[in-house]
Amino acid sequence: MKAQLTLATLALSLITTTVFAASSSAPFPLVGEAKDSQVQQQPIAPLAEGGYERTPGAQRIQLAEDGYDRTPGAQRIQLAEDGSDRTPGSQRIQLVEGGYERTPGAQRVQLAADGYDRTPGAQRVQLAADGYDRTPGAQRVQLAADGYDRTPGAQRVQLAEGGSDRLIKQRGRTA
């Protein structure tokens, strides 16, 4: 009887151990349990932690902090702050402030102010003022006034009157 009782106790303990024991594919081994060589733990990538997101290559990207965005190469890019945009090479580009736009090479280009357009070489070009157009070399060209067009050399050319073009010199006779 003692042998049967010992045998029953041994069988019961083996059944209890196999039923309540954790499987070997559990993510974390139990205390005292041998680690399975096939189980690999994946690193956890934190999302939205302090305004950051970590990419799989362990690069940290800063998102939307004070109008800036940080690229993986530690370049800081300024976004939409005071009408400016900063490029990675720390060049500042001024956007739509006072009718001007500043290029990375520090050239100032005036846009649509008082009928003028300023080129990067500081030449002023007058656009559509009193029927005239001023060229960069300070020549004044009259456009469409009384059927005439004035050339830069002060010659007057009559357009489409009587089916002909007439050239009139400034000091002289009609050709």
Helices and strands as residue ranges (DSSP letters): H 2-20, E 47-49, E 52-54, E 60-65, E 68-70, E 76-78, E 84-86, E 92-94, E 100-102, E 108-110, E 116-118, E 124-126, E 132-134, E 140-142, E 148-150, E 156-161, E 164-168
